[in-house]
Amino acid sequence: AGLIVDGGIYRHDFVAQSVLDHIMKVQLTEDIPIIYAVLTPHHFHGATHEQFFFDHMKIKGQEAARACHELLHLDQPQALSPSTPAQ
């Protein structure tokens, strides 16, 4: 998980794309899935946005954990997903 912020020194979108490219390269080279979450806000002003992105990263972490759980249970016929009710 990560937070890539535009600090005015370099283009954060370039850094974010580079992170994505290298994670994809590792997945393809090693033939393993990698679950990750990276936020790339266009505006981040310290304390003003800190709590918002802290809370948002918790949501993204939960989504990543859910994706990981489902990925680990793909071979099981009744893997749970958000749209599948528990039995």
PyMOL Python script that loads the backbone (N, CA, C, O; Angstrom):
from pymol import cmd

cmd.read_pdbstr("""\
ATOM      1  N   ALA A   1       0.844  -1.174   0.000  1.00  0.00           N
ATOM      2  CA  ALA A   1       0.000   0.000   0.000  1.00  0.00           C
ATOM      3  C   ALA A   1       0.889   1.236   0.000  1.00  0.00           C
ATOM      4  O   ALA A   1       1.986   1.229   0.557  1.00  0.00           O
ATOM      5  N   GLY A   2       0.405   2.280  -0.624  1.00  0.00           N
ATOM      6  CA  GLY A   2       1.202   3.486  -0.672  1.00  0.00           C
ATOM      7  C   GLY A   2       0.397   4.717  -0.994  1.00  0.00           C
ATOM      8  O   GLY A   2      -0.760   4.639  -1.408  1.00  0.00           O
ATOM      9  N   LEU A   3       1.030   5.858  -0.796  1.00  0.00           N
ATOM     10  CA  LEU A   3       0.450   7.154  -1.093  1.00  0.00           C
ATOM     11  C   LEU A   3       1.518   7.947  -1.832  1.00  0.00           C
ATOM     12  O   LEU A   3       2.554   8.283  -1.258  1.00  0.00           O
ATOM     13  N   ILE A   4       1.273   8.246  -3.092  1.00  0.00           N
ATOM     14  CA  ILE A   4       2.224   9.006  -3.899  1.00  0.00           C
ATOM     15  C   ILE A   4       1.662  10.403  -4.066  1.00  0.00           C
ATOM     16  O   ILE A   4       0.611  10.592  -4.678  1.00  0.00           O
ATOM     17  N   VAL A   5       2.370  11.385  -3.516  1.00  0.00           N
ATOM     18  CA  VAL A   5       1.882  12.757  -3.461  1.00  0.00           C
ATOM     19  C   VAL A   5       2.703  13.644  -4.391  1.00  0.00           C
ATOM     20  O   VAL A   5       3.920  13.496  -4.493  1.00  0.00           O
ATOM     21  N   ASP A   6       2.035  14.547  -5.052  1.00  0.00           N
ATOM     22  CA  ASP A   6       2.698  15.533  -5.900  1.00  0.00           C
ATOM     23  C   ASP A   6       3.350  16.567  -4.988  1.00  0.00           C
ATOM     24  O   ASP A   6       2.670  17.423  -4.422  1.00  0.00           O
ATOM     25  N   GLY A   7       4.673  16.482  -4.850  1.00  0.00           N
ATOM     26  CA  GLY A   7       5.391  17.395  -3.984  1.00  0.00           C
ATOM     27  C   GLY A   7       5.963  18.594  -4.710  1.00  0.00           C
ATOM     28  O   GLY A   7       6.664  19.405  -4.103  1.00  0.00           O
ATOM     29  N   GLY A   8       5.680  18.725  -5.996  1.00  0.00           N
ATOM     30  CA  GLY A   8       6.151  19.863  -6.762  1.00  0.00           C
ATOM     31  C   GLY A   8       7.550  19.690  -7.337  1.00  0.00           C
ATOM     32  O   GLY A   8       7.984  20.510  -8.147  1.00  0.00           O
ATOM     33  N   ILE A   9       8.262  18.644  -6.939  1.00  0.00           N
ATOM     34  CA  ILE A   9       9.635  18.435  -7.419  1.00  0.00           C
ATOM     35  C   ILE A   9       9.619  17.584  -8.687  1.00  0.00           C
ATOM     36  O   ILE A   9      10.379  17.851  -9.618  1.00  0.00           O
ATOM     37  N   TYR A  10       8.785  16.590  -8.732  1.00  0.00           N
ATOM     38  CA  TYR A  10       8.677  15.704  -9.896  1.00  0.00           C
ATOM     39  C   TYR A  10       7.204  15.409 -10.139  1.00  0.00           C
ATOM     40  O   TYR A  10       6.341  15.771  -9.340  1.00  0.00           O
ATOM     41  N   ARG A  11       6.944  14.763 -11.225  1.00  0.00           N
ATOM     42  CA  ARG A  11       5.555  14.437 -11.559  1.00  0.00           C
ATOM     43  C   ARG A  11       5.148  13.152 -10.866  1.00  0.00           C
ATOM     44  O   ARG A  11       5.680  12.082 -11.162  1.00  0.00           O
ATOM     45  N   HIS A  12       4.212  13.260  -9.951  1.00  0.00           N
ATOM     46  CA  HIS A  12       3.799  12.078  -9.202  1.00  0.00           C
ATOM     47  C   HIS A  12       3.103  11.058 -10.095  1.00  0.00           C
ATOM     48  O   HIS A  12       3.105   9.868  -9.778  1.00  0.00           O
ATOM     49  N   ASP A  13       2.512  11.493 -11.199  1.00  0.00           N
ATOM     50  CA  ASP A  13       1.875  10.528 -12.099  1.00  0.00           C
ATOM     51  C   ASP A  13       2.923   9.636 -12.761  1.00  0.00           C
ATOM     52  O   ASP A  13       2.651   8.467 -13.033  1.00  0.00           O
ATOM     53  N   PHE A  14       4.116  10.170 -13.024  1.00  0.00           N
ATOM     54  CA  PHE A  14       5.213   9.366 -13.567  1.00  0.00           C
ATOM     55  C   PHE A  14       5.646   8.311 -12.545  1.00  0.00           C
ATOM     56  O   PHE A  14       5.875   7.154 -12.898  1.00  0.00           O
ATOM     57  N   VAL A  15       5.755   8.715 -11.285  1.00  0.00           N
ATOM     58  CA  VAL A  15       6.142   7.784 -10.222  1.00  0.00           C
ATOM     59  C   VAL A  15       5.079   6.701 -10.069  1.00  0.00           C
ATOM     60  O   VAL A  15       5.411   5.521  -9.957  1.00  0.00           O
ATOM     61  N   ALA A  16       3.810   7.091 -10.061  1.00  0.00           N
ATOM     62  CA  ALA A  16       2.725   6.129  -9.921  1.00  0.00           C
ATOM     63  C   ALA A  16       2.745   5.119 -11.077  1.00  0.00           C
ATOM     64  O   ALA A  16       2.561   3.922 -10.854  1.00  0.00           O
ATOM     65  N   GLN A  17       2.965   5.593 -12.299  1.00  0.00           N
ATOM     66  CA  GLN A  17       3.017   4.693 -13.454  1.00  0.00           C
ATOM     67  C   GLN A  17       4.210   3.752 -13.359  1.00  0.00           C
ATOM     68  O   GLN A  17       4.109   2.576 -13.709  1.00  0.00           O
ATOM     69  N   SER A  18       5.321   4.262 -12.893  1.00  0.00           N
ATOM     70  CA  SER A  18       6.511   3.432 -12.732  1.00  0.00           C
ATOM     71  C   SER A  18       6.282   2.330 -11.702  1.00  0.00           C
ATOM     72  O   SER A  18       6.693   1.188 -11.910  1.00  0.00           O
ATOM     73  N   VAL A  19       5.628   2.668 -10.594  1.00  0.00           N
ATOM     74  CA  VAL A  19       5.302   1.671  -9.574  1.00  0.00           C
ATOM     75  C   VAL A  19       4.417   0.591 -10.185  1.00  0.00           C
ATOM     76  O   VAL A  19       4.681  -0.599 -10.013  1.00  0.00           O
ATOM     77  N   LEU A  20       3.379   0.995 -10.889  1.00  0.00           N
ATOM     78  CA  LEU A  20       2.477   0.037 -11.524  1.00  0.00           C
ATOM     79  C   LEU A  20       3.219  -0.847 -12.526  1.00  0.00           C
ATOM     80  O   LEU A  20       3.047  -2.065 -12.519  1.00  0.00           O
ATOM     81  N   ASP A  21       4.040  -0.244 -13.385  1.00  0.00           N
ATOM     82  CA  ASP A  21       4.789  -1.004 -14.384  1.00  0.00           C
ATOM     83  C   ASP A  21       5.679  -2.070 -13.736  1.00  0.00           C
ATOM     84  O   ASP A  21       5.739  -3.204 -14.211  1.00  0.00           O
ATOM     85  N   HIS A  22       6.360  -1.706 -12.665  1.00  0.00           N
ATOM     86  CA  HIS A  22       7.271  -2.654 -12.031  1.00  0.00           C
ATOM     87  C   HIS A  22       6.538  -3.738 -11.253  1.00  0.00           C
ATOM     88  O   HIS A  22       6.999  -4.878 -11.199  1.00  0.00           O
ATOM     89  N   ILE A  23       5.416  -3.400 -10.656  1.00  0.00           N
ATOM     90  CA  ILE A  23       4.623  -4.437  -9.992  1.00  0.00           C
ATOM     91  C   ILE A  23       4.099  -5.427 -11.029  1.00  0.00           C
ATOM     92  O   ILE A  23       4.113  -6.635 -10.794  1.00  0.00           O
ATOM     93  N   MET A  24       3.642  -4.927 -12.164  1.00  0.00           N
ATOM     94  CA  MET A  24       3.175  -5.821 -13.235  1.00  0.00           C
ATOM     95  C   MET A  24       4.314  -6.696 -13.749  1.00  0.00           C
ATOM     96  O   MET A  24       4.119  -7.882 -14.014  1.00  0.00           O
ATOM     97  N   LYS A  25       5.497  -6.115 -13.889  1.00  0.00           N
ATOM     98  CA  LYS A  25       6.661  -6.873 -14.371  1.00  0.00           C
ATOM     99  C   LYS A  25       6.989  -8.023 -13.407  1.00  0.00           C
ATOM    100  O   LYS A  25       7.256  -9.140 -13.849  1.00  0.00           O
ATOM    101  N   VAL A  26       6.969  -7.757 -12.113  1.00  0.00           N
ATOM    102  CA  VAL A  26       7.241  -8.801 -11.122  1.00  0.00           C
ATOM    103  C   VAL A  26       6.178  -9.889 -11.201  1.00  0.00           C
ATOM    104  O   VAL A  26       6.502 -11.075 -11.151  1.00  0.00           O
ATOM    105  N   GLN A  27       4.912  -9.497 -11.325  1.00  0.00           N
ATOM    106  CA  GLN A  27       3.841 -10.492 -11.420  1.00  0.00           C
ATOM    107  C   GLN A  27       4.037 -11.411 -12.623  1.00  0.00           C
ATOM    108  O   GLN A  27       3.879 -12.628 -12.521  1.00  0.00           O
ATOM    109  N   LEU A  28       4.384 -10.813 -13.761  1.00  0.00           N
ATOM    110  CA  LEU A  28       4.552 -11.605 -14.975  1.00  0.00           C
ATOM    111  C   LEU A  28       5.823 -12.451 -14.938  1.00  0.00           C
ATOM    112  O   LEU A  28       5.819 -13.601 -15.379  1.00  0.00           O
ATOM    113  N   THR A  29       6.897 -11.891 -14.419  1.00  0.00           N
ATOM    114  CA  THR A  29       8.171 -12.617 -14.350  1.00  0.00           C
ATOM    115  C   THR A  29       8.103 -13.784 -13.377  1.00  0.00           C
ATOM    116  O   THR A  29       8.574 -14.882 -13.674  1.00  0.00           O
ATOM    117  N   GLU A  30       7.517 -13.537 -12.222  1.00  0.00           N
ATOM    118  CA  GLU A  30       7.472 -14.552 -11.159  1.00  0.00           C
ATOM    119  C   GLU A  30       6.213 -15.414 -11.207  1.00  0.00           C
ATOM    120  O   GLU A  30       6.107 -16.394 -10.470  1.00  0.00           O
ATOM    121  N   ASP A  31       5.268 -15.063 -12.058  1.00  0.00           N
ATOM    122  CA  ASP A  31       4.010 -15.793 -12.198  1.00  0.00           C
ATOM    123  C   ASP A  31       3.261 -15.889 -10.869  1.00  0.00           C
ATOM    124  O   ASP A  31       2.749 -16.944 -10.495  1.00  0.00           O
ATOM    125  N   ILE A  32       3.214 -14.746 -10.163  1.00  0.00           N
ATOM    126  CA  ILE A  32       2.479 -14.671  -8.906  1.00  0.00           C
ATOM    127  C   ILE A  32       1.648 -13.390  -8.893  1.00  0.00           C
ATOM    128  O   ILE A  32       2.079 -12.363  -9.416  1.00  0.00           O
ATOM    129  N   PRO A  33       0.474 -13.448  -8.304  1.00  0.00           N
ATOM    130  CA  PRO A  33      -0.320 -12.217  -8.192  1.00  0.00           C
ATOM    131  C   PRO A  33       0.184 -11.356  -7.036  1.00  0.00           C
ATOM    132  O   PRO A  33       0.650 -11.879  -6.023  1.00  0.00           O
ATOM    133  N   ILE A  34       0.092 -10.057  -7.186  1.00  0.00           N
ATOM    134  CA  ILE A  34       0.438  -9.117  -6.127  1.00  0.00           C
ATOM    135  C   ILE A  34      -0.776  -8.220  -5.907  1.00  0.00           C
ATOM    136  O   ILE A  34      -1.268  -7.577  -6.834  1.00  0.00           O
ATOM    137  N   ILE A  35      -1.240  -8.191  -4.685  1.00  0.00           N
ATOM    138  CA  ILE A  35      -2.375  -7.342  -4.324  1.00  0.00           C
ATOM    139  C   ILE A  35      -1.792  -6.074  -3.698  1.00  0.00           C
ATOM    140  O   ILE A  35      -1.005  -6.150  -2.755  1.00  0.00           O
ATOM    141  N   TYR A  36      -2.175  -4.929  -4.217  1.00  0.00           N
ATOM    142  CA  TYR A  36      -1.633  -3.675  -3.704  1.00  0.00           C
ATOM    143  C   TYR A  36      -2.645  -2.558  -3.897  1.00  0.00           C
ATOM    144  O   TYR A  36      -3.591  -2.681  -4.675  1.00  0.00           O
ATOM    145  N   ALA A  37      -2.430  -1.475  -3.179  1.00  0.00           N
ATOM    146  CA  ALA A  37      -3.279  -0.292  -3.303  1.00  0.00           C
ATOM    147  C   ALA A  37      -2.368   0.929  -3.224  1.00  0.00           C
ATOM    148  O   ALA A  37      -1.565   1.051  -2.299  1.00  0.00           O
ATOM    149  N   VAL A  38      -2.491   1.814  -4.178  1.00  0.00           N
ATOM    150  CA  VAL A  38      -1.708   3.046  -4.187  1.00  0.00           C
ATOM    151  C   VAL A  38      -2.652   4.207  -4.477  1.00  0.00           C
ATOM    152  O   VAL A  38      -3.367   4.202  -5.479  1.00  0.00           O
ATOM    153  N   LEU A  39      -2.647   5.190  -3.600  1.00  0.00           N
ATOM    154  CA  LEU A  39      -3.440   6.396  -3.819  1.00  0.00           C
ATOM    155  C   LEU A  39      -2.530   7.468  -4.396  1.00  0.00           C
ATOM    156  O   LEU A  39      -1.386   7.614  -3.966  1.00  0.00           O
ATOM    157  N   THR A  40      -3.036   8.217  -5.370  1.00  0.00           N
ATOM    158  CA  THR A  40      -2.254   9.287  -6.006  1.00  0.00           C
ATOM    159  C   THR A  40      -3.085  10.569  -6.039  1.00  0.00           C
ATOM    160  O   THR A  40      -3.570  10.972  -7.097  1.00  0.00           O
ATOM    161  N   PRO A  41      -3.247  11.208  -4.879  1.00  0.00           N
ATOM    162  CA  PRO A  41      -4.066  12.423  -4.854  1.00  0.00           C
ATOM    163  C   PRO A  41      -3.413  13.566  -5.620  1.00  0.00           C
ATOM    164  O   PRO A  41      -2.192  13.720  -5.607  1.00  0.00           O
ATOM    165  N   HIS A  42      -4.236  14.360  -6.282  1.00  0.00           N
ATOM    166  CA  HIS A  42      -3.724  15.540  -6.986  1.00  0.00           C
ATOM    167  C   HIS A  42      -3.439  16.674  -6.025  1.00  0.00           C
ATOM    168  O   HIS A  42      -2.612  17.544  -6.295  1.00  0.00           O
ATOM    169  N   HIS A  43      -4.139  16.652  -4.890  1.00  0.00           N
ATOM    170  CA  HIS A  43      -3.933  17.689  -3.876  1.00  0.00           C
ATOM    171  C   HIS A  43      -3.792  17.016  -2.516  1.00  0.00           C
ATOM    172  O   HIS A  43      -4.652  16.232  -2.115  1.00  0.00           O
ATOM    173  N   PHE A  44      -2.727  17.316  -1.820  1.00  0.00           N
ATOM    174  CA  PHE A  44      -2.511  16.786  -0.479  1.00  0.00           C
ATOM    175  C   PHE A  44      -1.833  17.880   0.325  1.00  0.00           C
ATOM    176  O   PHE A  44      -0.665  18.200   0.102  1.00  0.00           O
ATOM    177  N   HIS A  45      -2.574  18.443   1.257  1.00  0.00           N
ATOM    178  CA  HIS A  45      -2.060  19.567   2.036  1.00  0.00           C
ATOM    179  C   HIS A  45      -1.986  19.195   3.511  1.00  0.00           C
ATOM    180  O   HIS A  45      -2.748  19.699   4.336  1.00  0.00           O
ATOM    181  N   GLY A  46      -1.053  18.303   3.821  1.00  0.00           N
ATOM    182  CA  GLY A  46      -0.793  17.936   5.205  1.00  0.00           C
ATOM    183  C   GLY A  46      -2.035  17.589   5.993  1.00  0.00           C
ATOM    184  O   GLY A  46      -2.839  16.750   5.586  1.00  0.00           O
ATOM    185  N   ALA A  47      -2.177  18.248   7.123  1.00  0.00           N
ATOM    186  CA  ALA A  47      -3.254  17.933   8.061  1.00  0.00           C
ATOM    187  C   ALA A  47      -4.638  18.084   7.434  1.00  0.00           C
ATOM    188  O   ALA A  47      -5.579  17.398   7.834  1.00  0.00           O
ATOM    189  N   THR A  48      -4.766  18.969   6.466  1.00  0.00           N
ATOM    190  CA  THR A  48      -6.059  19.187   5.817  1.00  0.00           C
ATOM    191  C   THR A  48      -6.585  17.905   5.186  1.00  0.00           C
ATOM    192  O   THR A  48      -7.777  17.611   5.280  1.00  0.00           O
ATOM    193  N   HIS A  49      -5.711  17.146   4.549  1.00  0.00           N
ATOM    194  CA  HIS A  49      -6.131  15.933   3.839  1.00  0.00           C
ATOM    195  C   HIS A  49      -5.677  14.643   4.517  1.00  0.00           C
ATOM    196  O   HIS A  49      -6.082  13.557   4.100  1.00  0.00           O
ATOM    197  N   GLU A  50      -4.856  14.738   5.538  1.00  0.00           N
ATOM    198  CA  GLU A  50      -4.288  13.545   6.163  1.00  0.00           C
ATOM    199  C   GLU A  50      -5.348  12.566   6.651  1.00  0.00           C
ATOM    200  O   GLU A  50      -5.263  11.376   6.350  1.00  0.00           O
ATOM    201  N   GLN A  51      -6.333  13.035   7.390  1.00  0.00           N
ATOM    202  CA  GLN A  51      -7.363  12.142   7.918  1.00  0.00           C
ATOM    203  C   GLN A  51      -8.207  11.540   6.799  1.00  0.00           C
ATOM    204  O   GLN A  51      -8.561  10.362   6.850  1.00  0.00           O
ATOM    205  N   PHE A  52      -8.531  12.349   5.785  1.00  0.00           N
ATOM    206  CA  PHE A  52      -9.325  11.844   4.661  1.00  0.00           C
ATOM    207  C   PHE A  52      -8.613  10.665   3.986  1.00  0.00           C
ATOM    208  O   PHE A  52      -9.221   9.618   3.765  1.00  0.00           O
ATOM    209  N   PHE A  53      -7.324  10.832   3.659  1.00  0.00           N
ATOM    210  CA  PHE A  53      -6.609   9.763   2.960  1.00  0.00           C
ATOM    211  C   PHE A  53      -6.290   8.591   3.884  1.00  0.00           C
ATOM    212  O   PHE A  53      -6.188   7.453   3.426  1.00  0.00           O
ATOM    213  N   PHE A  54      -6.131   8.858   5.183  1.00  0.00           N
ATOM    214  CA  PHE A  54      -5.954   7.776   6.153  1.00  0.00           C
ATOM    215  C   PHE A  54      -7.196   6.885   6.139  1.00  0.00           C
ATOM    216  O   PHE A  54      -7.093   5.661   6.057  1.00  0.00           O
ATOM    217  N   ASP A  55      -8.363   7.511   6.221  1.00  0.00           N
ATOM    218  CA  ASP A  55      -9.619   6.757   6.191  1.00  0.00           C
ATOM    219  C   ASP A  55      -9.834   6.067   4.851  1.00  0.00           C
ATOM    220  O   ASP A  55     -10.303   4.930   4.804  1.00  0.00           O
ATOM    221  N   HIS A  56      -9.494   6.748   3.769  1.00  0.00           N
ATOM    222  CA  HIS A  56      -9.672   6.175   2.431  1.00  0.00           C
ATOM    223  C   HIS A  56      -8.748   4.972   2.224  1.00  0.00           C
ATOM    224  O   HIS A  56      -9.136   3.998   1.579  1.00  0.00           O
ATOM    225  N   MET A  57      -7.526   5.033   2.768  1.00  0.00           N
ATOM    226  CA  MET A  57      -6.601   3.905   2.631  1.00  0.00           C
ATOM    227  C   MET A  57      -7.107   2.700   3.412  1.00  0.00           C
ATOM    228  O   MET A  57      -6.851   1.564   3.014  1.00  0.00           O
ATOM    229  N   LYS A  58      -7.816   2.919   4.511  1.00  0.00           N
ATOM    230  CA  LYS A  58      -8.413   1.789   5.239  1.00  0.00           C
ATOM    231  C   LYS A  58      -9.428   1.078   4.352  1.00  0.00           C
ATOM    232  O   LYS A  58      -9.484  -0.151   4.330  1.00  0.00           O
ATOM    233  N   ILE A  59     -10.231   1.852   3.619  1.00  0.00           N
ATOM    234  CA  ILE A  59     -11.224   1.265   2.704  1.00  0.00           C
ATOM    235  C   ILE A  59     -10.506   0.486   1.602  1.00  0.00           C
ATOM    236  O   ILE A  59     -10.884  -0.642   1.288  1.00  0.00           O
ATOM    237  N   LYS A  60      -9.476   1.088   1.020  1.00  0.00           N
ATOM    238  CA  LYS A  60      -8.732   0.416  -0.052  1.00  0.00           C
ATOM    239  C   LYS A  60      -8.036  -0.840   0.477  1.00  0.00           C
ATOM    240  O   LYS A  60      -7.940  -1.840  -0.234  1.00  0.00           O
ATOM    241  N   GLY A  61      -7.556  -0.795   1.708  1.00  0.00           N
ATOM    242  CA  GLY A  61      -6.945  -1.971   2.322  1.00  0.00           C
ATOM    243  C   GLY A  61      -7.942  -3.101   2.486  1.00  0.00           C
ATOM    244  O   GLY A  61      -7.617  -4.265   2.251  1.00  0.00           O
ATOM    245  N   GLN A  62      -9.166  -2.754   2.894  1.00  0.00           N
ATOM    246  CA  GLN A  62     -10.216  -3.761   3.031  1.00  0.00           C
ATOM    247  C   GLN A  62     -10.556  -4.361   1.668  1.00  0.00           C
ATOM    248  O   GLN A  62     -10.755  -5.571   1.550  1.00  0.00           O
ATOM    249  N   GLU A  63     -10.623  -3.515   0.643  1.00  0.00           N
ATOM    250  CA  GLU A  63     -10.898  -4.016  -0.714  1.00  0.00           C
ATOM    251  C   GLU A  63      -9.778  -4.933  -1.191  1.00  0.00           C
ATOM    252  O   GLU A  63     -10.045  -5.964  -1.809  1.00  0.00           O
ATOM    253  N   ALA A  64      -8.532  -4.571  -0.913  1.00  0.00           N
ATOM    254  CA  ALA A  64      -7.395  -5.406  -1.311  1.00  0.00           C
ATOM    255  C   ALA A  64      -7.426  -6.736  -0.558  1.00  0.00           C
ATOM    256  O   ALA A  64      -7.152  -7.784  -1.143  1.00  0.00           O
ATOM    257  N   ALA A  65      -7.757  -6.703   0.730  1.00  0.00           N
ATOM    258  CA  ALA A  65      -7.844  -7.937   1.516  1.00  0.00           C
ATOM    259  C   ALA A  65      -8.942  -8.843   0.977  1.00  0.00           C
ATOM    260  O   ALA A  65      -8.770 -10.059   0.890  1.00  0.00           O
ATOM    261  N   ARG A  66     -10.078  -8.239   0.613  1.00  0.00           N
ATOM    262  CA  ARG A  66     -11.185  -9.013   0.045  1.00  0.00           C
ATOM    263  C   ARG A  66     -10.765  -9.638  -1.295  1.00  0.00           C
ATOM    264  O   ARG A  66     -11.088 -10.794  -1.571  1.00  0.00           O
ATOM    265  N   ALA A  67     -10.056  -8.879  -2.113  1.00  0.00           N
ATOM    266  CA  ALA A  67      -9.583  -9.407  -3.402  1.00  0.00           C
ATOM    267  C   ALA A  67      -8.601 -10.550  -3.180  1.00  0.00           C
ATOM    268  O   ALA A  67      -8.639 -11.553  -3.892  1.00  0.00           O
ATOM    269  N   CYS A  68      -7.729 -10.400  -2.202  1.00  0.00           N
ATOM    270  CA  CYS A  68      -6.765 -11.456  -1.883  1.00  0.00           C
ATOM    271  C   CYS A  68      -7.485 -12.717  -1.425  1.00  0.00           C
ATOM    272  O   CYS A  68      -7.158 -13.820  -1.863  1.00  0.00           O
ATOM    273  N   HIS A  69      -8.457 -12.553  -0.551  1.00  0.00           N
ATOM    274  CA  HIS A  69      -9.237 -13.698  -0.064  1.00  0.00           C
ATOM    275  C   HIS A  69      -9.911 -14.417  -1.220  1.00  0.00           C
ATOM    276  O   HIS A  69      -9.863 -15.644  -1.307  1.00  0.00           O
ATOM    277  N   GLU A  70     -10.535 -13.658  -2.100  1.00  0.00           N
ATOM    278  CA  GLU A  70     -11.215 -14.276  -3.237  1.00  0.00           C
ATOM    279  C   GLU A  70     -10.223 -14.946  -4.183  1.00  0.00           C
ATOM    280  O   GLU A  70     -10.512 -16.009  -4.732  1.00  0.00           O
ATOM    281  N   LEU A  71      -9.082 -14.344  -4.372  1.00  0.00           N
ATOM    282  CA  LEU A  71      -8.056 -14.926  -5.236  1.00  0.00           C
ATOM    283  C   LEU A  71      -7.569 -16.264  -4.674  1.00  0.00           C
ATOM    284  O   LEU A  71      -7.361 -17.222  -5.419  1.00  0.00           O
ATOM    285  N   LEU A  72      -7.391 -16.317  -3.358  1.00  0.00           N
ATOM    286  CA  LEU A  72      -6.932 -17.553  -2.727  1.00  0.00           C
ATOM    287  C   LEU A  72      -7.980 -18.656  -2.778  1.00  0.00           C
ATOM    288  O   LEU A  72      -7.646 -19.833  -2.639  1.00  0.00           O
ATOM    289  N   HIS A  73      -9.231 -18.294  -2.973  1.00  0.00           N
ATOM    290  CA  HIS A  73     -10.315 -19.271  -2.965  1.00  0.00           C
ATOM    291  C   HIS A  73     -10.964 -19.448  -4.339  1.00  0.00           C
ATOM    292  O   HIS A  73     -12.106 -19.899  -4.426  1.00  0.00           O
ATOM    293  N   LEU A  74     -10.256 -19.103  -5.401  1.00  0.00           N
ATOM    294  CA  LEU A  74     -10.816 -19.238  -6.751  1.00  0.00           C
ATOM    295  C   LEU A  74     -11.147 -20.677  -7.108  1.00  0.00           C
ATOM    296  O   LEU A  74     -12.106 -20.933  -7.836  1.00  0.00           O
ATOM    297  N   ASP A  75     -10.358 -21.621  -6.600  1.00  0.00           N
ATOM    298  CA  ASP A  75     -10.593 -23.015  -6.954  1.00  0.00           C
ATOM    299  C   ASP A  75     -11.744 -23.630  -6.164  1.00  0.00           C
ATOM    300  O   ASP A  75     -12.154 -24.757  -6.442  1.00  0.00           O
ATOM    301  N   GLN A  76     -12.267 -22.900  -5.185  1.00  0.00           N
ATOM    302  CA  GLN A  76     -13.396 -23.396  -4.407  1.00  0.00           C
ATOM    303  C   GLN A  76     -14.691 -22.931  -5.064  1.00  0.00           C
ATOM    304  O   GLN A  76     -14.804 -21.761  -5.431  1.00  0.00           O
ATOM    305  N   PRO A  77     -15.660 -23.810  -5.218  1.00  0.00           N
ATOM    306  CA  PRO A  77     -16.869 -23.473  -5.966  1.00  0.00           C
ATOM    307  C   PRO A  77     -17.718 -22.363  -5.360  1.00  0.00           C
ATOM    308  O   PRO A  77     -18.466 -21.715  -6.093  1.00  0.00           O
ATOM    309  N   GLN A  78     -17.635 -22.115  -4.056  1.00  0.00           N
ATOM    310  CA  GLN A  78     -18.516 -21.126  -3.450  1.00  0.00           C
ATOM    311  C   GLN A  78     -17.739 -19.987  -2.813  1.00  0.00           C
ATOM    312  O   GLN A  78     -18.006 -19.621  -1.668  1.00  0.00           O
ATOM    313  N   ALA A  79     -16.783 -19.423  -3.537  1.00  0.00           N
ATOM    314  CA  ALA A  79     -16.040 -18.270  -3.024  1.00  0.00           C
ATOM    315  C   ALA A  79     -17.001 -17.101  -2.835  1.00  0.00           C
ATOM    316  O   ALA A  79     -17.840 -16.832  -3.695  1.00  0.00           O
ATOM    317  N   LEU A  80     -16.874 -16.412  -1.706  1.00  0.00           N
ATOM    318  CA  LEU A  80     -17.749 -15.273  -1.426  1.00  0.00           C
ATOM    319  C   LEU A  80     -17.254 -14.031  -2.148  1.00  0.00           C
ATOM    320  O   LEU A  80     -16.050 -13.796  -2.251  1.00  0.00           O
ATOM    321  N   SER A  81     -18.170 -13.262  -2.632  1.00  0.00           N
ATOM    322  CA  SER A  81     -17.859 -11.960  -3.203  1.00  0.00           C
ATOM    323  C   SER A  81     -18.880 -10.988  -2.638  1.00  0.00           C
ATOM    324  O   SER A  81     -19.870 -11.414  -2.043  1.00  0.00           O
ATOM    325  N   PRO A  82     -18.659  -9.680  -2.814  1.00  0.00           N
ATOM    326  CA  PRO A  82     -19.614  -8.706  -2.269  1.00  0.00           C
ATOM    327  C   PRO A  82     -21.053  -8.922  -2.738  1.00  0.00           C
ATOM    328  O   PRO A  82     -21.991  -8.568  -2.023  1.00  0.00           O
ATOM    329  N   SER A  83     -21.240  -9.497  -3.928  1.00  0.00           N
ATOM    330  CA  SER A  83     -22.589  -9.701  -4.463  1.00  0.00           C
ATOM    331  C   SER A  83     -23.141 -11.094  -4.139  1.00  0.00           C
ATOM    332  O   SER A  83     -24.299 -11.378  -4.446  1.00  0.00           O
ATOM    333  N   THR A  84     -22.326 -11.973  -3.520  1.00  0.00           N
ATOM    334  CA  THR A  84     -22.770 -13.317  -3.206  1.00  0.00           C
ATOM    335  C   THR A  84     -23.129 -13.392  -1.720  1.00  0.00           C
ATOM    336  O   THR A  84     -22.253 -13.233  -0.870  1.00  0.00           O
ATOM    337  N   PRO A  85     -24.392 -13.631  -1.397  1.00  0.00           N
ATOM    338  CA  PRO A  85     -24.767 -13.711   0.023  1.00  0.00           C
ATOM    339  C   PRO A  85     -24.189 -14.971   0.683  1.00  0.00           C
ATOM    340  O   PRO A  85     -24.072 -16.018   0.047  1.00  0.00           O
ATOM    341  N   ALA A  86     -23.836 -14.854   1.947  1.00  0.00           N
ATOM    342  CA  ALA A  86     -23.345 -16.007   2.693  1.00  0.00           C
ATOM    343  C   ALA A  86     -24.487 -16.999   2.888  1.00  0.00           C
ATOM    344  O   ALA A  86     -25.640 -16.600   3.055  1.00  0.00           O
ATOM    345  N   GLN A  87     -24.168 -18.274   2.866  1.00  0.00           N
ATOM    346  CA  GLN A  87     -25.196 -19.301   3.006  1.00  0.00           C
ATOM    347  C   GLN A  87     -25.197 -19.884   4.391  1.00  0.00           C
ATOM    348  O   GLN A  87     -26.002 -20.767   4.688  1.00  0.00           O
TER     349      GLN A  87
END
""", "prot")
cmd.dss("prot")
cmd.show_as("cartoon", "prot")
cmd.util.cbc("prot")
cmd.orient("prot")
